[in-house]
């Protein structure tokens, strides 16, 4: 009887846990839908700003701007900044582990190349990990949460732009989880500064073939007002801010996806465990009834004799 009672208690505990994981799955699903709209809605703007900056740079020619500075041997400090974006809460499957592994691999690679790294960590999970690794953290961010605001991210971006322009860092990198689709999220280390893909020379278009006939891309010519250099001074900082903000949005969306999948797996496993425990209880109860019947029949036979 003691075994059957233990199974009943365990089954009740698993059912209670299933209620919690099911609720967390529903909450994560609602948060994912909201964060997905933000991440997908801002990507066209982020992409278009970068395209516009590339067009401006091509029209200007040889672009000279502090945010495009490429460090040379004379002014190289051999110091870079790495921003690691993790979550404040756990129960998100391999989300935090994946981005932290990518960050650790990047840190080792840069240290092998003789670079000094200043760590800037967003999220309590990343802060706890690097504290455990006894790596010094230059700054900690835990204010972004599930709904990062552009105003907060803008302050962080302005800080890194200032540090980069002042030549404290040769480059600034972002380690985050890139949201590609609901079924694919990839941990990446992206170069935030200097701005990549922006230069004064545009590549000559290659001939294409359509229906067996070769043709060339038609290049669009723009007239800018005010002049292109003045626009670049406005748009280059905006490009950095929007790129960093997009990283935070992608990371938040990926976190909600990971938590939703993890809680669904936990709920499904709880259902399987309840079925298994029910079968074990039925067998234990059947064995107990069989034993009691055997004892009764034995007592009856003993009274006959």
C-alpha positions in Angstrom: 0.0 0.0 0.0 2.9 2.3 0.8 4.2 2.0 -2.8 0.8 2.9 -4.3 0.5 5.9 -2.1 4.0 7.1 -3.1 3.0 6.8 -6.8 -0.2 8.7 -6.2 1.7 11.6 -4.5 4.3 11.7 -7.3 1.6 11.7 -9.9 -0.1 14.6 -8.2 3.2 16.5 -8.1 3.8 15.9 -11.8 0.3 17.1 -12.6 0.9 20.3 -10.6 4.2 20.9 -12.4 2.4 20.3 -15.8 -0.1 23.1 -14.9 2.8 25.5 -14.3 4.7 24.6 -17.5 1.5 24.8 -19.5 0.8 28.3 -18.2 4.4 29.4 -18.8 4.1 28.0 -22.4 1.0 30.2 -23.0 2.7 33.3 -21.5 5.8 32.7 -23.7 3.6 32.3 -26.8 1.8 35.6 -26.1 5.2 37.4 -25.5 6.6 35.8 -28.6 3.8 37.1 -30.8 4.3 40.6 -29.4 8.1 40.6 -29.8 7.9 39.0 -33.2 5.8 42.0 -34.5 8.5 44.4 -33.2 11.5 42.5 -34.6 10.0 41.9 -38.0 8.5 45.4 -38.2 11.8 47.1 -37.5 14.0 45.0 -39.9 12.9 46.7 -43.1 13.7 50.1 -41.6 17.1 48.9 -40.3 17.9 47.4 -43.7 16.8 50.5 -45.6 18.8 52.9 -43.5 22.0 50.8 -44.2 21.1 50.8 -47.9 20.6 54.6 -48.0 24.0 55.1 -46.2 25.7 52.8 -48.8 24.1 54.9 -51.6 25.3 58.1 -49.9 28.8 56.8 -49.4 29.0 55.7 -53.1 27.9 59.2 -54.2 30.5 60.9 -51.9 33.4 58.8 -53.0 36.2 58.4 -50.5 34.2 58.6 -47.2 36.0 59.9 -44.2 34.0 59.6 -40.9 35.0 58.7 -37.4 32.6 55.8 -37.2 34.2 54.2 -40.3 37.7 54.5 -38.9 39.9 51.5 -39.6 42.6 51.1 -37.1 46.2 51.1 -38.4 49.4 49.9 -36.8 50.1 53.5 -35.7 46.9 54.1 -33.7 45.8 50.5 -32.9 45.1 49.9 -29.2 44.6 46.2 -29.5 41.5 46.6 -27.3 38.0 45.7 -28.3 34.6 45.8 -26.7 32.2 42.8 -26.7 28.5 43.2 -25.8 26.9 39.9 -24.8 23.1 39.8 -24.8 21.5 37.1 -22.6 18.2 36.8 -20.7 17.3 37.8 -17.1 15.5 34.5 -16.5 16.1 30.9 -17.2 13.9 28.0 -18.4 14.7 28.9 -22.0 16.3 25.7 -23.2 19.7 26.2 -24.8 19.2 29.9 -25.6 21.6 31.3 -23.0 24.1 28.4 -23.4 24.4 28.9 -27.2 25.1 32.6 -27.1 27.5 32.2 -24.2 29.4 29.4 -26.0 29.7 31.6 -29.1 30.9 34.5 -26.9 33.5 32.3 -25.1 34.8 31.0 -28.5 35.1 34.6 -29.8 36.9 35.7 -26.6 39.5 32.9 -26.9 40.0 33.6 -30.6 40.6 37.3 -29.9 42.9 36.7 -26.9 44.9 34.3 -29.0 45.4 37.1 -31.5 46.7 39.4 -28.7 43.6 41.5 -28.2 42.4 42.8 -24.9 38.6 42.5 -24.4 36.3 44.6 -22.3 33.0 42.8 -21.5 29.6 44.5 -21.5 26.9 42.0 -20.5 23.2 42.3 -20.7 21.1 39.9 -18.7 21.5 38.2 -15.3 22.3 34.9 -16.8 25.3 36.2 -18.7 26.4 38.2 -15.7 26.3 35.1 -13.5 28.2 33.1 -16.1 31.1 35.5 -16.5 31.2 36.1 -12.7 31.6 32.3 -12.3 34.4 32.3 -14.9 36.0 35.1 -12.9 36.1 37.4 -16.0 35.9 41.1 -15.2 32.8 42.9 -16.5 33.1 46.5 -17.6 29.4 47.2 -17.4 26.2 45.3 -16.6 22.8 45.8 -18.2 19.7 44.3 -16.7 17.1 47.0 -17.4 16.0 45.9 -20.9 13.8 42.9 -20.0 11.1 41.5 -22.4 10.4 44.9 -24.1 13.7 46.7 -24.9 13.1 50.4 -25.5 14.9 52.4 -28.2 15.7 55.2 -25.8 17.6 52.8 -23.5 19.4 51.2 -26.3 20.3 54.6 -27.8 22.2 55.6 -24.6 24.3 52.4 -24.9 24.9 53.0 -28.6 26.0 56.6 -28.0 28.4 55.4 -25.3 30.1 52.9 -27.6 30.2 55.4 -30.5 32.0 57.9 -28.2 34.5 55.3 -27.0 35.2 54.2 -30.5 35.6 57.7 -31.8 38.0 58.5 -28.9 40.1 55.5 -30.1 39.7 53.6 -26.8 38.5 50.6 -28.8 39.6 49.3 -32.2 36.2 47.6 -32.7 32.9 46.9 -31.0 31.2 43.5 -31.3 27.8 42.2 -30.3 27.2 38.6 -29.3 23.5 37.8 -29.6 21.0 35.3 -31.0 19.8 36.3 -34.5 16.2 35.6 -35.1 15.8 34.1 -38.6 12.5 32.4 -38.3 10.3 30.8 -35.7 12.1 27.5 -36.4 15.7 28.9 -36.7 17.6 31.1 -34.3 21.4 31.4 -34.7 23.9 32.7 -32.1 26.2 35.2 -33.8 29.0 37.7 -33.1 28.3 40.9 -35.2 30.6 43.8 -35.8 28.9 47.0 -34.7 31.8 49.3 -35.1 33.4 50.2 -37.5 30.4 50.0 -39.7 30.7 47.2 -42.2 29.4 47.3 -45.8 29.7 51.1 -46.0 32.4 52.5 -48.3 33.1 55.1 -50.9 33.4 52.7 -53.8 30.5 50.9 -55.3 31.0 47.6 -57.0 30.5 47.6 -60.8 27.4 45.6 -61.7 28.0 42.3 -63.3 26.0 41.4 -66.5 23.1 39.1 -66.0 21.4 36.7 -68.4 17.6 36.5 -68.8 16.2 34.4 -71.6 19.6 34.0 -73.2 20.2 37.8 -73.5 22.8 39.6 -71.4 21.9 42.9 -69.8 23.4 45.1 -67.1 21.8 46.5 -63.9 20.5 50.0 -64.2 22.0 52.2 -61.5 19.8 54.8 -60.0 21.1 58.3 -59.5 19.9 60.3 -56.5 20.0 64.0 -55.8 20.6 64.7 -52.1 19.5 67.7 -50.1 21.2 68.7 -47.9 24.5 67.4 -49.4 25.5 63.8 -49.0 28.3 64.4 -46.4 25.8 66.2 -44.1 23.3 63.4 -44.4 26.1 60.9 -43.6 26.8 62.7 -40.4 23.2 62.2 -39.4 22.6 58.7 -40.8 25.8 56.9 -39.7 25.0 57.3 -35.9 21.4 56.3 -36.7 22.7 53.2 -38.5 24.6 52.2 -35.4 21.7 52.8 -33.1 19.2 50.9 -35.2 21.6 48.0 -35.7 22.1 47.6 -31.9 18.4 48.0 -31.3 17.7 45.3 -33.8 20.1 43.0 -32.0 18.2 43.4 -28.8 14.8 42.8 -30.5 16.1 39.7 -32.2 17.6 38.4 -28.9 14.3 39.0 -27.1 12.3 37.2 -29.8 14.7 34.3 -29.8 14.4 34.0 -26.0 10.6 33.8 -26.1 10.8 31.2 -28.9 13.2 29.1 -26.9 11.2 29.4 -23.7 8.0 28.5 -25.6 9.6 25.4 -27.0 11.2 24.4 -23.7 7.9 24.7 -21.8 6.0 22.8 -24.5 8.6 20.0 -24.2 8.3 20.0 -20.4 4.4 19.8 -20.7 4.6 16.9 -23.1 7.1 15.1 -20.9 4.8 15.7 -17.9 1.9 14.1 -19.8 4.0 11.0 -20.6 5.2 10.8 -17.0 1.6 10.9 -15.7 0.6 8.1 -18.0 3.6 6.0 -16.9 2.9 6.7 -13.2 -0.8 5.7 -13.8 0.2 2.4 -15.3 2.6 1.8 -12.4 -0.1 2.6 -9.9 -2.6 0.3 -11.6 0.0 -2.5 -11.5 0.9 -1.8 -7.8 -2.8 -1.8 -6.9 -3.5 -5.0 -8.8 -0.6 -6.7 -7.1 -1.8 -5.5 -3.8 -5.4 -6.8 -4.4 -4.0 -10.1 -5.6 -1.9 -10.4 -2.4 -4.9 -9.6 -0.2 -7.1 -12.2 -2.0 -4.4 -14.8 -1.6 -4.2 -14.1 2.1 -8.0 -14.3 2.4 -8.1 -17.6 0.6 -5.3 -18.9 2.7 -7.1 -18.0 5.9 -10.3 -19.7 4.6 -8.4 -22.9 3.8 -6.8 -22.8 7.3 -10.2 -22.5 9.0 -11.5 -25.5 7.0 -8.7 -27.6 8.4 
